Amino acid sequence: MTKIAGLDDQLCFALHAASRTMTNAYRAGLPEIGLTYPQFITLVALWEQDGTTVSELGARLHLDSGTLSPLLKRLAGMGLIERRREAADERRVSIHLTPEGRALESRAAAIQRDIFQGIDITDSEAEALLSLAHRFTAAAESTTQTSR
């Protein structure tokens, strides 16, 4: 009988624990600006590229429409984004930041800066971790898509 590796030797668990730890670090600061972590990452994507379509935003965030739609509805209700039907194709909806949504970026950046100042890793370690995380995601998604 083959025995499975221990929990501390599982890549899946190390990634899960790291993700939860990072999300929890944000959860501590984001209430100051009235955001949850999913709302924050959605706004980060929009600060990067305002006016993206709902489908592009979902792909960028790795979220399905069942998760993204209520999230966008909530952000719109908070006055941070607005949805616009595209004139050329009314089936397409683009998401735009409101002035209030744009104004949150500097406050969110300050929270993010505080979080990273509290984590004891070097800038080069953080860059390496980011690079490996992107590489892992791309490799895993490629493998998953070809096996379907």
C-alpha positions in Angstrom: 0.0 0.0 0.0 1.3 3.4 -1.0 1.3 6.0 1.7 0.5 9.6 1.0 3.0 12.3 2.0 2.5 14.1 5.3 0.6 17.4 5.4 3.7 19.5 5.7 5.0 17.9 2.6 1.9 18.6 0.5 2.3 21.5 -2.0 -1.5 21.9 -2.1 -1.6 22.5 1.6 1.4 24.9 1.6 -0.4 27.0 -1.1 -3.7 26.8 0.8 -2.1 27.9 4.1 -0.2 30.7 2.4 -3.3 31.9 0.6 -5.4 31.9 3.8 -2.7 33.7 5.7 -2.4 36.4 3.1 -6.2 36.8 2.8 -6.5 37.0 6.6 -3.8 39.7 6.7 -6.0 41.8 4.3 -9.1 41.0 6.2 -7.7 42.8 9.2 -7.1 46.1 7.3 -9.8 46.2 4.6 -12.8 46.9 6.9 -11.2 50.4 7.4 -12.2 51.2 3.9 -15.4 49.1 3.9 -14.1 46.3 1.6 -13.9 42.5 1.7 -10.9 40.7 0.2 -12.9 39.7 -3.0 -14.1 43.3 -3.4 -10.5 44.5 -3.0 -9.0 42.2 -5.6 -11.9 43.2 -8.0 -11.1 46.9 -7.5 -7.3 46.2 -8.0 -8.1 44.7 -11.4 -10.2 47.7 -12.3 -7.6 50.2 -11.0 -5.3 48.3 -13.4 -7.8 48.3 -16.3 -10.9 50.4 -15.9 -13.8 49.7 -18.4 -13.1 46.0 -18.8 -16.0 43.7 -19.7 -17.6 41.4 -17.1 -16.3 38.3 -18.9 -12.7 39.7 -19.1 -12.9 40.7 -15.4 -14.0 37.2 -14.5 -11.2 35.6 -16.4 -8.7 38.0 -14.9 -9.9 37.2 -11.3 -10.4 33.5 -12.0 -14.0 33.9 -10.9 -17.1 32.4 -12.5 -20.1 34.5 -13.2 -22.1 33.1 -10.3 -19.4 34.5 -7.9 -18.6 37.7 -9.8 -22.2 38.9 -10.5 -23.2 39.3 -6.8 -19.8 40.9 -6.1 -20.2 43.5 -8.8 -23.8 44.1 -7.7 -22.5 44.8 -4.2 -19.7 47.1 -5.4 -22.3 49.0 -7.6 -24.6 49.3 -4.6 -21.7 50.8 -2.6 -21.2 53.4 -5.4 -17.7 52.2 -6.3 -18.4 50.9 -9.8 -21.0 51.2 -12.5 -22.1 48.7 -15.2 -22.6 49.9 -18.8 -24.0 48.1 -21.7 -21.9 48.5 -24.7 -23.5 50.4 -27.6 -22.0 48.2 -30.3 -23.2 45.0 -28.6 -25.8 45.3 -25.8 -25.1 41.8 -24.6 -21.6 43.0 -23.4 -21.4 44.8 -20.2 -18.4 46.8 -19.1 -17.4 47.7 -15.6 -16.2 51.2 -14.8 -14.9 52.8 -11.6 -16.8 55.7 -10.2 -14.9 58.7 -8.7 -15.5 57.1 -5.3 -14.0 53.8 -6.5 -11.0 55.6 -7.9 -10.5 57.5 -4.7 -10.2 54.3 -2.7 -7.0 53.2 -4.5 -4.6 55.4 -2.4 -6.2 54.2 0.9 -6.0 50.6 -0.2 -2.3 51.1 -1.2 -1.6 52.3 2.3 -3.2 49.2 3.8 -1.3 47.0 1.4 2.0 48.7 2.3 1.3 48.2 6.1 0.6 44.5 5.5 3.8 43.9 3.6 5.9 45.9 6.1 4.7 43.4 8.7 5.8 40.3 6.8 9.3 39.3 7.4 10.5 38.5 3.9 12.8 40.4 1.6 11.7 42.2 -1.5 13.6 39.6 -3.6 11.9 36.7 -1.7 8.5 38.3 -2.4 9.4 38.7 -6.1 10.5 35.1 -6.3 7.3 33.9 -4.6 5.2 36.0 -6.9 7.0 34.6 -10.0 6.7 31.0 -8.8 3.0 31.5 -8.0 2.3 32.8 -11.5 4.4 30.0 -13.0 2.5 27.4 -10.9 -0.9 28.8 -11.8 -0.1 28.8 -15.6 1.3 25.3 -15.5 -1.6 23.9 -13.4 -4.2 25.6 -15.6 -2.5 24.4 -18.8 -2.5 20.8 -17.4 -6.1 21.0 -16.3 -7.4 22.4 -19.6 -5.6 19.8 -21.7 -6.9 16.9 -19.6 -10.6 18.0 -20.0 
